[in-house]
Amino acid sequence: MTETTLVDFHPLSALAQPVFDGVRALNPNEPEFHQAVHEVLHSIGPVLERHPEFVDAGVLERLVEPERQVIFRVPWVADNGKLQVNRGYRVQYSSVLGPYKGGLRFHPSVNISIIKFLGFEQIFKNALTGQGIGGGKGGSNFDPHGRSDAEIMRFCQSFMNELYRHLGEHTDVPAGDIGVGGREIGYLFGQYRKITNRHESGMFTGKGIGWGGAQVRTEATGYGAVFFAQEMLAVHGDSLDGKRVGVSGSGNVAIYAIQKAAQLGAVAVTASDSSGYVVDDAGIDVDLLRQIKEVERGRIVEYAKRRPSARFVEGGSVWEVPVDIAVPSATQNELDGASAEALIANGVRAVSEGANMPSTPEAVVAFQNAGVLFAPGKAANAGGVATSALEMSQNAARQRWGFDDSEQKLRDIMADIHHAAFDAAERYGVPGDYVAGANIAGFERVAHAMLAQGVI
């Protein structure tokens, strides 16, 4: 996504443009980061006009610059005895509302641009939850696919040997993301505990239920994206009942979005990975999908081989399948303008982003121009980090909440996020624009806190 295209789709106000120019000059060759910053600056133009104190205090200039960036070497030894070296990252973006909070991503595509875009998004996502958590993100270009448990353990231990000094339940609280699930979190937490000689349960979230984890945390991001879609439809007197739902990806977010959609009366008909996608008109079998992806760590084609009602499509776009509701849950910029037009032509009613920034600017504009209800990831997928904050609360109080109570808290939080975004869009004259509403609501909370705490 070039800056020229960004400007074409989202021109900036005179107050925001100099800030974006500074971001490009200081952070060259970071397109994902530029894209995330540009989207927020575009949305908050009216806020800057209404609140000149934010401009006078340099809120934007401070907000686009992380409080701290850590880049480090991660050496480890493979099973064949060969030394491997990866690069680790942690970008601590904003702690004005609370300790840095954001996941770790292990994937070959990870670089500083992706980590900064994710961390910047996390500031506003976390603010929307209203739970007193700041924004950060981290990860490595390490690829866990095809690696043995022993190799993954050695990598995680080496990664934590450096990162531990920057973490703590009152400082920075990581969680999982792509490539980092319960196995990796266990190894990372174990090494942190050994190095520090402290059992700080609240310094890592997404832990196993038996050792400090929270009910519903595993399901929360996928569940939350579906709850948000439900809230959007309800505003228009509609529901998920009987709707066909298209989901991309086949990881944690996708699996539980599929599950919750089915529980609410919809039929989720797709799942995908980098090799292609499956279509199951009878509804995706969540247990089978979990077995293949979480236990066997296999490819999505295996689902079609074992499910008579399903077919596998190699390559192509999962968004060619006609659906009423789309929940992109794979990765950034997976849903482009052409995919958006295909969905619109097939009658899509709403899009709720399960991944972080999965829709390109062209796609977002196409959806909005067509009257499709569109929920950006910083609002729709905030359920994961919201439930992480609930896990932190339980750890601090040495409590354990039940599944039903935790799910109801998640549902209430997603309803509150929807209300905050919907209300902010109304207040600033763009009713129904959840992108603007989410950015504005999150930004206002952060900006007011920055003013209150002085120049730091």
C-alpha positions as CSV (number, residue, x, y, z in Angstrom):
1,M,0.0,0.0,0.0
2,T,1.8,3.2,-1.2
3,E,1.4,6.5,0.5
4,T,-0.1,7.9,-2.8
5,T,-2.9,5.4,-2.6
6,L,-3.4,6.1,1.1
7,V,-3.8,9.8,0.4
8,D,-6.2,9.1,-2.5
9,F,-8.5,7.1,-0.2
10,H,-8.1,9.0,3.0
11,P,-6.9,12.6,2.7
12,L,-5.6,14.1,5.9
13,S,-6.5,17.4,7.5
14,A,-4.0,20.3,7.6
15,L,-3.4,19.6,11.3
16,A,-2.6,15.9,10.8
17,Q,-0.6,15.9,7.5
18,P,2.6,17.3,9.0
19,V,2.6,14.6,11.6
20,F,2.2,11.9,8.9
21,D,5.0,13.5,6.9
22,G,7.2,13.3,9.9
23,V,6.3,9.6,10.4
24,R,7.3,8.8,6.8
25,A,10.5,10.7,7.1
26,L,11.6,9.1,10.4
27,N,10.3,5.6,9.6
28,P,11.0,4.9,5.9
29,N,10.2,1.5,4.3
30,E,7.5,0.6,6.9
31,P,4.3,0.5,4.8
32,E,2.2,-1.4,7.4
33,F,3.0,1.1,10.1
34,H,2.3,4.1,7.7
35,Q,-1.0,2.5,6.8
36,A,-2.1,2.2,10.5
37,V,-1.0,5.7,11.4
38,H,-2.7,7.2,8.3
39,E,-6.0,5.6,9.1
40,V,-6.1,7.0,12.6
41,L,-4.9,10.4,11.6
42,H,-7.6,10.6,8.9
43,S,-10.4,9.7,11.4
44,I,-9.4,12.1,14.1
45,G,-9.2,15.2,11.9
46,P,-12.5,16.5,13.4
47,V,-11.3,15.8,16.9
48,L,-8.3,18.0,16.4
49,E,-10.4,20.9,15.2
50,R,-12.7,20.6,18.2
51,H,-9.9,20.1,20.7
52,P,-7.0,22.4,19.8
53,E,-5.4,21.7,23.1
54,F,-4.4,18.3,21.7
55,V,-2.5,20.0,18.9
56,D,-0.9,22.6,21.2
57,A,0.3,19.9,23.6
58,G,1.9,17.8,20.7
59,V,-0.3,14.8,21.5
60,L,0.0,13.4,18.0
61,E,3.8,13.9,17.7
62,R,4.2,12.0,21.0
63,L,1.6,9.3,20.2
64,V,3.2,8.2,16.9
65,E,6.6,7.7,18.5
66,P,6.8,4.5,20.7
67,E,7.9,5.1,24.3
68,R,10.5,2.3,23.8
69,Q,11.6,-0.1,21.0
70,V,13.7,-3.2,21.8
71,I,15.4,-5.2,19.0
72,F,17.5,-8.2,20.0
73,R,19.3,-11.3,18.8
74,V,17.8,-14.7,19.6
75,P,20.3,-17.5,19.2
76,W,19.2,-21.2,19.6
77,V,20.2,-24.7,18.6
78,A,18.1,-26.9,16.3
79,D,17.7,-30.6,16.9
80,N,20.4,-31.3,14.3
81,G,22.9,-29.3,16.4
82,K,23.1,-26.4,14.0
83,L,23.0,-22.9,15.5
84,Q,20.1,-20.7,14.5
85,V,19.8,-16.9,14.9
86,N,16.5,-15.0,14.7
87,R,15.6,-11.4,15.5
88,G,13.3,-10.5,18.4
89,Y,11.2,-7.3,18.9
90,R,9.2,-5.6,21.6
91,V,7.7,-2.2,20.9
92,Q,6.3,-0.6,24.0
93,Y,4.1,2.1,22.5
94,S,2.0,3.8,25.2
95,S,1.6,3.2,28.9
96,V,-0.5,6.3,29.6
97,L,-3.6,4.1,30.4
98,G,-1.8,1.2,32.1
99,P,1.0,-1.3,31.6
100,Y,1.9,-2.1,28.0
101,K,-0.4,-4.9,26.7
102,G,-0.1,-6.8,23.5
103,G,0.7,-10.2,22.0
104,L,3.9,-11.8,20.6
105,R,3.9,-13.0,17.0
106,F,6.2,-15.7,15.7
107,H,6.1,-15.7,11.9
108,P,8.7,-15.3,9.1
109,S,7.0,-12.1,7.9
110,V,7.6,-10.3,11.2
111,N,9.7,-7.1,10.9
112,I,9.7,-3.8,12.6
113,S,7.0,-2.3,10.4
114,I,4.5,-5.0,11.3
115,I,5.3,-4.9,15.0
116,K,4.9,-1.1,15.1
117,F,1.7,-1.2,13.1
118,L,0.3,-3.8,15.6
119,G,1.5,-1.9,18.6
120,F,0.0,1.4,17.3
121,E,-3.3,-0.3,16.7
122,Q,-3.1,-1.8,20.2
123,I,-3.1,1.6,21.8
124,F,-6.6,2.4,20.6
125,K,-7.9,-1.1,20.8
126,N,-6.9,-1.4,24.5
127,A,-8.3,2.1,25.2
128,L,-11.7,1.0,23.8
129,T,-11.9,-1.8,26.3
130,G,-11.9,0.7,29.2
131,Q,-9.8,-1.6,31.3
132,G,-6.6,0.4,32.1
133,I,-4.1,-1.2,29.7
134,G,-1.6,0.5,27.4
135,G,-0.4,-0.6,24.0
136,G,2.5,-2.7,22.9
137,K,3.5,-5.6,20.6
138,G,6.3,-7.9,20.0
139,G,7.5,-11.1,18.3
140,S,10.2,-12.6,16.1
141,N,10.8,-13.8,12.5
142,F,11.0,-17.3,13.9
143,D,8.8,-19.9,12.1
144,P,7.4,-22.5,14.5
145,H,5.9,-24.6,11.7
146,G,7.7,-27.9,11.3
147,R,9.8,-27.4,14.5
148,S,9.8,-30.0,17.3
149,D,8.6,-29.1,20.8
150,A,12.2,-29.2,22.0
151,E,13.2,-26.7,19.3
152,I,10.3,-24.4,20.1
153,M,11.2,-24.6,23.8
154,R,14.8,-23.7,23.2
155,F,13.8,-20.8,21.0
156,C,11.3,-19.5,23.6
157,Q,13.8,-19.8,26.4
158,S,16.4,-17.8,24.4
159,F,13.8,-15.2,23.4
160,M,12.8,-14.7,27.1
161,N,16.5,-14.5,28.2
162,E,16.6,-11.0,26.7
163,L,13.0,-9.9,26.9
164,Y,12.4,-10.7,30.6
165,R,14.2,-7.5,31.7
166,H,11.5,-5.4,30.0
167,L,8.4,-7.2,31.4
168,G,6.4,-7.3,34.6
169,E,2.8,-7.3,35.7
170,H,3.0,-3.5,36.3
171,T,5.2,-2.8,33.3
172,D,4.5,-4.9,30.2
173,V,2.2,-7.9,29.9
174,P,2.5,-9.9,26.7
175,A,0.1,-12.5,25.3
176,G,0.0,-14.8,22.3
177,D,-0.6,-13.9,18.6
178,I,0.1,-15.7,15.3
179,G,2.5,-18.6,16.0
180,V,2.3,-18.2,19.8
181,G,-0.3,-20.4,21.5
182,G,-0.6,-22.2,24.8
183,R,2.6,-24.3,24.2
184,E,4.8,-21.2,23.5
185,I,3.3,-19.2,26.3
186,G,4.1,-22.0,28.7
187,Y,7.7,-22.1,27.7
188,L,8.0,-18.3,27.8
189,F,6.4,-18.0,31.2
190,G,8.4,-20.8,32.6
191,Q,11.7,-19.2,31.6
192,Y,10.6,-15.8,32.9
193,R,9.7,-17.4,36.3
194,K,13.1,-19.2,36.4
195,I,15.1,-16.1,35.6
196,T,13.3,-13.7,37.9
197,N,12.6,-16.1,40.8
198,R,9.1,-14.6,40.9
199,H,5.8,-16.2,40.1
200,E,4.0,-13.2,38.6
201,S,1.0,-14.8,37.1
202,G,-0.3,-11.5,35.8
203,M,2.8,-10.8,33.7
204,F,1.7,-13.1,30.9
205,T,-1.9,-13.8,29.6
206,G,-3.2,-16.7,27.6
207,K,-1.8,-19.2,30.2
208,G,-3.2,-22.6,30.7
209,I,-6.3,-22.8,32.8
210,G,-4.6,-25.0,35.4
211,W,-1.8,-22.4,36.1
212,G,-3.4,-19.0,36.1
213,G,-5.2,-18.8,32.8
214,A,-8.7,-17.4,32.4
215,Q,-11.8,-19.1,31.1
216,V,-12.8,-17.9,27.6
217,R,-9.4,-16.3,26.9
218,T,-8.8,-18.9,24.2
219,E,-12.1,-18.2,22.5
220,A,-12.3,-14.5,23.2
221,T,-11.0,-12.9,20.0
222,G,-13.2,-15.0,17.7
223,Y,-16.2,-14.8,20.0
224,G,-15.8,-11.1,20.3
225,A,-15.7,-10.5,16.6
226,V,-19.0,-12.4,16.3
227,F,-20.5,-10.5,19.2
228,F,-19.6,-7.2,17.5
229,A,-21.3,-8.3,14.3
230,Q,-24.3,-9.2,16.3
231,E,-24.4,-5.7,17.8
232,M,-24.1,-4.0,14.4
233,L,-26.9,-6.1,13.0
234,A,-29.1,-5.4,16.0
235,V,-29.0,-1.7,15.5
236,H,-30.7,-2.3,12.1
237,G,-33.2,-4.8,13.5
238,D,-31.4,-7.8,12.2
239,S,-29.6,-10.8,13.7
240,L,-27.2,-13.6,12.9
241,D,-29.9,-16.2,12.8
242,G,-29.8,-18.1,9.5
243,K,-26.9,-16.1,8.0
244,R,-24.1,-17.6,6.0
245,V,-20.8,-16.5,7.5
246,G,-17.4,-16.5,5.7
247,V,-14.3,-16.8,7.8
248,S,-10.7,-16.7,6.7
249,G,-7.9,-18.4,8.5
250,S,-8.0,-21.5,10.5
251,G,-6.1,-20.5,13.7
252,N,-7.5,-19.6,17.1
253,V,-9.5,-16.6,16.0
254,A,-11.1,-18.3,13.0
255,I,-12.0,-21.5,14.9
256,Y,-13.8,-19.7,17.7
257,A,-15.5,-17.2,15.4
258,I,-16.9,-20.2,13.5
259,Q,-18.0,-21.8,16.8
260,K,-19.8,-18.8,18.2
261,A,-21.5,-18.0,14.8
262,A,-23.0,-21.5,14.9
263,Q,-24.1,-21.1,18.5
264,L,-25.9,-17.9,17.5
265,G,-27.8,-19.5,14.7
266,A,-25.6,-18.7,11.7
267,V,-23.8,-21.2,9.4
268,A,-20.1,-20.6,9.0
269,V,-19.1,-22.1,5.6
270,T,-15.4,-21.3,5.0
271,A,-12.0,-21.6,6.6
272,S,-8.5,-21.2,5.0
273,D,-4.8,-21.3,5.2
274,S,-1.9,-20.2,3.0
275,S,-2.6,-23.2,0.6
276,G,-6.2,-22.4,-0.1
277,Y,-9.6,-22.6,1.4
278,V,-12.5,-25.0,2.1
279,V,-16.2,-24.5,1.6
280,D,-18.6,-26.6,3.7
281,D,-22.2,-25.7,3.0
282,A,-23.3,-27.9,5.8
283,G,-21.3,-25.7,8.2
284,I,-17.7,-26.0,9.3
285,D,-17.2,-28.9,11.8
286,V,-15.2,-27.1,14.5
287,D,-14.1,-30.3,16.2
288,L,-12.6,-31.6,13.0
289,L,-11.0,-28.3,12.2
290,R,-9.4,-28.1,15.6
291,Q,-8.1,-31.6,15.3
292,I,-6.4,-30.9,12.0
293,K,-5.0,-27.5,12.8
294,E,-4.4,-27.5,16.6
295,V,-3.5,-31.2,17.2
296,E,-2.1,-32.5,14.0
297,R,-0.9,-29.0,12.8
298,G,-1.9,-30.1,9.3
299,R,-3.1,-28.2,6.2
300,I,-6.7,-27.2,5.5
301,V,-7.0,-29.6,2.6
302,E,-7.2,-32.4,5.1
303,Y,-10.5,-31.0,6.3
304,A,-12.0,-31.6,2.8
305,K,-10.6,-35.1,2.6
306,R,-12.4,-36.1,5.8
307,R,-15.7,-34.1,5.4
308,P,-17.9,-35.3,2.5
309,S,-19.9,-32.0,2.5
310,A,-16.7,-29.9,2.0
311,R,-14.6,-29.0,-1.0
312,F,-11.1,-27.6,-1.1
313,V,-10.1,-24.8,-3.5
314,E,-6.3,-24.4,-4.0
315,G,-5.2,-20.8,-4.0
316,G,-7.8,-18.2,-5.0
317,S,-9.7,-16.0,-2.6
318,V,-12.0,-17.2,0.1
319,W,-14.0,-14.0,-0.4
320,E,-15.3,-15.3,-3.7
321,V,-17.7,-17.5,-1.7
322,P,-21.2,-15.8,-1.3
323,V,-21.8,-15.0,2.3
324,D,-24.0,-12.6,4.4
325,I,-21.4,-11.9,7.0
326,A,-17.6,-11.8,6.5
327,V,-15.1,-12.3,9.4
328,P,-11.6,-11.9,8.0
329,S,-9.4,-13.6,10.7
330,A,-6.1,-14.5,9.0
331,T,-3.6,-11.6,8.7
332,Q,-3.1,-8.0,7.6
333,N,-4.2,-6.8,4.2
334,E,-5.7,-10.1,3.2
335,L,-8.9,-8.6,1.9
336,D,-8.2,-6.2,-1.0
337,G,-10.4,-4.1,-3.2
338,A,-11.2,-6.8,-5.6
339,S,-12.2,-9.2,-2.8
340,A,-14.4,-6.5,-1.3
341,E,-16.2,-6.0,-4.6
342,A,-16.8,-9.7,-4.9
343,L,-18.3,-9.8,-1.5
344,I,-20.5,-6.8,-2.2
345,A,-21.7,-8.3,-5.5
346,N,-22.7,-11.5,-3.6
347,G,-24.7,-9.5,-1.1
348,V,-22.5,-9.3,2.0
349,R,-24.3,-7.5,4.8
350,A,-21.6,-6.9,7.4
351,V,-17.8,-7.3,7.9
352,S,-16.3,-7.8,11.3
353,E,-12.5,-7.9,11.4
354,G,-11.2,-10.8,13.5
355,A,-7.6,-10.1,12.5
356,N,-5.6,-6.9,12.8
357,M,-6.1,-4.6,9.7
358,P,-7.0,-7.5,7.4
359,S,-8.8,-5.1,5.0
360,T,-6.9,-2.7,2.7
361,P,-8.0,0.9,2.4
362,E,-9.6,0.2,-1.0
363,A,-11.7,-2.6,0.6
364,V,-12.8,-0.4,3.5
365,V,-13.9,2.4,1.2
366,A,-15.7,-0.1,-1.1
367,F,-17.6,-1.5,1.9
368,Q,-18.6,1.9,3.3
369,N,-19.7,3.2,-0.2
370,A,-21.8,0.1,-0.6
371,G,-23.5,0.6,2.7
372,V,-22.0,-2.6,4.2
373,L,-21.7,-2.5,8.0
374,F,-17.9,-2.5,8.6
375,A,-16.2,-3.1,12.0
376,P,-12.4,-2.4,12.1
377,G,-10.2,-4.8,14.0
378,K,-9.4,-2.4,16.8
379,A,-13.0,-2.6,17.8
380,A,-14.2,-6.0,16.6
381,N,-11.3,-8.1,17.7
382,A,-10.7,-6.3,21.0
383,G,-12.3,-9.2,22.8
384,G,-9.0,-11.0,23.1
385,V,-7.1,-8.3,24.9
386,A,-10.2,-7.5,27.0
387,T,-10.3,-11.0,28.3
388,S,-6.6,-10.8,28.8
389,A,-7.2,-7.9,31.1
390,L,-9.8,-10.0,32.9
391,E,-7.2,-12.7,33.3
392,M,-4.8,-10.1,34.9
393,S,-7.6,-9.1,37.3
394,Q,-8.1,-12.7,38.4
395,N,-4.4,-13.3,38.8
396,A,-4.1,-10.1,41.0
397,A,-7.0,-11.2,43.2
398,R,-6.0,-14.9,43.2
399,Q,-9.5,-15.7,41.8
400,R,-10.9,-18.0,39.1
401,W,-14.1,-17.1,37.3
402,G,-16.4,-19.6,35.6
403,F,-16.8,-19.9,31.9
404,D,-20.4,-18.5,31.7
405,D,-19.5,-15.5,33.9
406,S,-16.4,-14.8,31.8
407,E,-18.3,-15.1,28.6
408,Q,-21.0,-12.7,29.8
409,K,-18.3,-10.2,30.8
410,L,-16.8,-10.5,27.3
411,R,-20.2,-10.0,25.7
412,D,-20.8,-6.9,27.9
413,I,-17.4,-5.4,27.0
414,M,-18.0,-5.9,23.3
415,A,-21.4,-4.2,23.6
416,D,-19.7,-1.3,25.4
417,I,-17.1,-1.0,22.7
418,H,-19.8,-1.0,20.0
419,H,-21.6,1.7,21.9
420,A,-18.5,3.8,22.3
421,A,-17.7,3.6,18.6
422,F,-21.3,4.1,17.5
423,D,-21.7,7.1,19.8
424,A,-18.4,8.7,18.8
425,A,-19.3,8.5,15.1
426,E,-22.7,10.1,15.9
427,R,-21.0,12.9,17.9
428,Y,-18.6,13.8,15.1
429,G,-21.2,13.7,12.3
430,V,-20.3,10.4,10.6
431,P,-23.1,8.1,11.8
432,G,-22.6,4.4,11.2
433,D,-18.9,4.8,10.4
434,Y,-17.3,2.4,12.9
435,V,-13.8,3.0,11.6
436,A,-14.0,6.7,12.5
437,G,-16.0,6.0,15.7
438,A,-13.5,3.4,17.0
439,N,-10.5,5.6,16.2
440,I,-12.1,8.7,17.8
441,A,-13.3,7.0,20.9
442,G,-9.9,5.3,21.6
443,F,-8.0,8.4,20.7
444,E,-10.0,10.7,23.0
445,R,-9.4,8.4,26.0
446,V,-5.7,8.3,25.4
447,A,-5.3,12.0,24.5
448,H,-7.1,13.2,27.7
449,A,-4.9,11.0,29.8
450,M,-1.8,12.3,28.1
451,L,-2.8,15.9,28.8
452,A,-3.5,15.0,32.5
453,Q,-0.1,13.4,33.0
454,G,2.1,16.1,31.5
455,V,4.9,16.1,29.0
456,I,6.4,12.6,29.5
